[in-house]
Amino acid sequence: MKLTICWLYGSTMNIYGDRGNVLALAQRCRWRGIEAEVVTLGVGEPLEAGRYDLFFWGGGQDREQVAVAADISGPKGEVLRAEVEAGAPLLAVCGGYQLLGRFYRPHDGPELPGIGLFDAWTIAGHERFIGNIVVDSDEFGEVVGFENHSGRTYLGPGARPLGRVRVGRGNNGEDGTEGCRHRNAIGCYLHGALLPKNPAIADFLIAAALRRRYGDVTLSPLDDTVESAARASAVRRAVGTR
């Protein structure tokens, strides 16, 4: 079996360790004997429907988001939204997460349109949320990461969060939510990178991609002793910084 991972805007939106998510996805495939190809798709490059099995979109600064928002607002965004609606898994962090919502309103400059995959919107705030974060997720259990964002993301009635914040600020520092879920898509503010310390999320994405491409497939288990220790250490650090 083979999975093709599309790394959206990997050369322009790749900060705070986000590349580690792509590495983790590919390695957890290879440990199971699944071939993993990573293709980076940049501004101006068309997104071909049906070619990719799994999507990742990382974070970036406002200046990168301006160019990317224009690029994703046309046919490219329509294809991405259709792929997710058809079951394709996707993980988006920070800036990518914001542009999957309705819009992102920066401090300066015009409002940037999102593709509306998530019923959510983001407004730039004056305080930057920086630090370790722990999220309790009904689906994935204890999720850890590192947040570094000034955007305030608010979920509409059609959205559900990734989880509830135990330590940290989350989507907006007000309602206790972090991230957003829609079908097999996950958006969040967890840098650091997210997947090496949270293998349950990585395996959810891989399993969803395999099911869509090959039908009913069961992932073979991996020894996640090291990953579990890393997550436990991250939780201890997060609790200690409160």
VMD Tcl script that draws the C-alpha trace (Angstrom):
set ca {
  {0.00 0.00 0.00}
  {1.02 3.57 -0.64}
  {-0.17 6.94 0.66}
  {0.59 10.30 -0.92}
  {0.77 13.16 1.58}
  {0.17 16.68 0.27}
  {2.08 19.29 2.26}
  {0.24 22.50 1.44}
  {2.48 25.57 1.21}
  {5.36 23.76 2.84}
  {7.95 26.31 1.68}
  {6.05 29.37 2.98}
  {3.98 28.15 5.94}
  {6.30 26.05 8.06}
  {7.12 27.45 11.51}
  {7.61 26.26 15.10}
  {8.37 22.65 14.19}
  {5.37 22.03 11.92}
  {7.54 19.99 9.51}
  {7.74 17.33 12.23}
  {4.10 16.45 11.57}
  {4.89 15.43 7.99}
  {7.91 13.44 9.15}
  {5.82 11.65 11.78}
  {3.08 10.72 9.33}
  {5.55 9.34 6.80}
  {7.56 7.42 9.40}
  {4.54 5.82 11.05}
  {3.47 4.65 7.60}
  {6.90 3.20 6.82}
  {7.13 1.38 10.16}
  {4.02 -0.49 9.03}
  {5.34 -1.27 5.57}
  {3.21 1.41 3.90}
  {5.01 3.49 1.28}
  {4.67 7.21 1.97}
  {5.32 9.91 -0.61}
  {5.35 13.57 0.45}
  {4.55 16.19 -2.20}
  {4.90 19.89 -1.37}
  {2.34 22.09 -3.12}
  {3.04 25.81 -3.30}
  {1.43 29.03 -4.44}
  {0.34 28.86 -8.07}
  {0.43 25.07 -8.26}
  {-2.95 23.45 -8.94}
  {-4.45 20.87 -6.60}
  {-5.47 17.78 -8.54}
  {-8.58 16.03 -7.24}
  {-8.04 12.42 -6.23}
  {-4.25 12.50 -6.34}
  {-3.56 12.91 -2.63}
  {-4.59 10.75 0.31}
  {-3.79 13.04 3.24}
  {-3.27 16.79 3.63}
  {-1.12 18.84 6.01}
  {-1.05 22.64 6.25}
  {1.22 24.43 8.72}
  {1.47 27.90 10.18}
  {2.92 31.15 8.86}
  {3.14 34.87 9.44}
  {0.54 37.36 8.21}
  {2.57 38.27 5.12}
  {2.61 34.65 3.98}
  {-1.08 34.28 4.69}
  {-1.92 37.15 2.33}
  {-0.43 35.35 -0.68}
  {-1.76 31.97 0.36}
  {-5.30 33.27 1.00}
  {-5.43 34.59 -2.55}
  {-4.13 31.29 -3.92}
  {-6.55 29.08 -1.98}
  {-9.64 31.22 -2.58}
  {-10.29 29.94 -6.10}
  {-10.42 26.45 -7.65}
  {-7.67 25.16 -5.37}
  {-9.77 25.79 -2.27}
  {-12.84 24.29 -3.91}
  {-10.93 21.07 -4.64}
  {-9.53 20.91 -1.10}
  {-12.97 21.41 0.44}
  {-14.48 18.74 -1.84}
  {-11.71 16.27 -0.96}
  {-12.33 16.70 2.76}
  {-16.10 16.41 2.30}
  {-15.44 13.14 0.45}
  {-13.47 11.78 3.42}
  {-9.86 12.89 2.90}
  {-8.06 13.48 6.23}
  {-6.41 16.83 6.88}
  {-4.40 18.41 9.69}
  {-3.97 22.19 9.74}
  {-2.04 24.16 12.37}
  {-2.29 27.86 13.22}
  {-2.26 29.89 9.97}
  {-3.53 26.95 7.94}
  {-6.27 26.39 10.50}
  {-7.32 30.04 10.27}
  {-7.64 30.02 6.47}
  {-9.83 26.92 6.58}
  {-12.47 28.96 8.39}
  {-14.67 31.75 7.05}
  {-12.08 34.53 7.30}
  {-9.03 35.87 9.11}
  {-9.02 39.55 10.08}
  {-5.44 40.78 10.72}
  {-4.43 43.94 12.59}
  {-3.47 45.74 9.42}
  {-4.70 45.22 5.90}
  {-7.87 43.75 4.46}
  {-9.76 40.75 5.78}
  {-8.45 37.50 4.30}
  {-11.13 35.10 3.05}
  {-11.00 31.46 4.11}
  {-12.47 28.52 2.24}
  {-15.23 27.90 4.79}
  {-14.40 24.29 5.53}
  {-14.73 25.04 9.24}
  {-17.63 27.04 10.67}
  {-15.13 29.33 12.37}
  {-13.53 32.76 12.00}
  {-10.40 34.43 13.37}
  {-9.69 37.99 14.48}
  {-6.18 39.17 15.39}
  {-5.86 40.04 19.08}
  {-3.44 42.34 20.90}
  {-2.07 39.68 23.28}
  {0.01 36.79 22.03}
  {-0.75 33.37 23.52}
  {2.57 31.57 24.04}
  {3.26 28.45 26.07}
  {2.64 24.78 26.65}
  {-0.93 23.61 26.19}
  {-2.82 20.50 27.32}
  {-6.17 19.64 25.78}
  {-8.65 16.98 26.87}
  {-10.22 15.44 23.78}
  {-13.12 12.99 23.86}
  {-11.73 11.36 20.73}
  {-7.96 11.43 21.26}
  {-7.55 11.65 25.03}
  {-4.81 13.88 26.44}
  {-3.35 16.07 23.69}
  {-0.26 18.24 24.18}
  {1.47 20.93 22.18}
  {2.88 24.45 22.20}
  {0.78 27.45 21.23}
  {2.15 30.69 19.78}
  {-0.55 32.85 18.21}
  {-2.33 36.17 18.52}
  {-5.36 35.14 16.47}
  {-8.65 34.60 18.29}
  {-10.65 31.83 16.64}
  {-14.35 31.49 17.38}
  {-16.44 28.44 16.48}
  {-19.90 28.74 14.98}
  {-22.83 26.41 15.72}
  {-21.81 24.07 12.92}
  {-18.35 23.42 14.38}
  {-17.09 21.18 17.17}
  {-13.80 21.68 18.99}
  {-10.90 19.27 19.08}
  {-11.16 19.41 22.87}
  {-11.28 21.48 26.05}
  {-8.25 23.35 27.34}
  {-6.81 22.15 30.66}
  {-3.62 24.21 30.48}
  {-3.14 27.12 28.08}
  {-5.38 29.52 26.19}
  {-6.66 27.60 23.15}
  {-8.79 29.06 20.38}
  {-9.44 32.44 21.94}
  {-8.63 32.42 25.66}
  {-12.30 32.89 26.50}
  {-14.47 29.83 25.94}
  {-12.06 27.01 26.87}
  {-12.07 25.39 23.45}
  {-9.11 24.38 21.30}
  {-9.15 23.47 17.63}
  {-11.94 22.41 15.34}
  {-13.15 19.13 13.83}
  {-15.06 18.45 10.62}
  {-15.32 14.97 9.12}
  {-11.69 13.74 9.02}
  {-10.23 17.25 9.18}
  {-8.54 18.70 12.28}
  {-7.53 22.31 12.77}
  {-5.66 23.52 15.86}
  {-3.04 25.86 17.33}
  {-0.76 23.10 18.60}
  {2.79 23.52 17.32}
  {5.78 21.72 18.50}
  {5.25 19.40 16.46}
  {1.87 17.92 17.36}
  {1.98 14.40 15.93}
  {5.23 12.96 17.37}
  {3.85 13.42 20.90}
  {0.25 12.56 20.00}
  {0.41 9.39 17.88}
  {-3.31 8.69 18.27}
  {-4.01 11.69 16.04}
  {-1.38 10.62 13.52}
  {-2.86 7.13 13.34}
  {-6.38 8.53 12.98}
  {-5.24 10.47 9.90}
  {-3.36 7.51 8.42}
  {-6.27 5.11 9.01}
  {-8.73 7.51 7.40}
  {-6.47 7.86 4.36}
  {-6.09 4.10 4.01}
  {-9.83 3.48 4.28}
  {-10.56 6.01 1.57}
  {-7.95 4.56 -0.78}
  {-8.15 0.83 -0.02}
  {-11.38 0.16 1.88}
  {-11.51 -1.60 5.24}
  {-7.92 -1.58 6.55}
  {-6.77 -2.16 10.14}
  {-3.59 -0.43 11.29}
  {-1.06 -2.68 12.94}
  {-0.11 -1.41 16.43}
  {3.23 0.27 17.09}
  {5.30 0.50 20.25}
  {4.61 4.07 21.39}
  {6.60 3.93 24.63}
  {8.84 6.82 23.61}
  {5.93 8.89 22.32}
  {3.97 8.34 25.53}
  {6.97 9.38 27.63}
  {7.36 12.55 25.54}
  {3.69 13.40 26.02}
  {3.86 12.79 29.77}
  {6.94 15.02 30.00}
  {5.12 17.76 28.06}
  {2.18 17.56 30.45}
  {4.48 17.89 33.47}
  {6.12 20.96 31.96}
  {2.77 22.49 31.11}
  {1.36 21.94 34.59}
  {4.54 23.30 36.14}
  {4.29 26.58 34.19}
  {0.79 27.45 35.40}
}
mol new
graphics top color blue
foreach p $ca { graphics top sphere $p radius 0.5 }
foreach p [lrange $ca 0 end-1] q [lrange $ca 1 end] { graphics top cylinder $p $q radius 0.2 }
display resetview
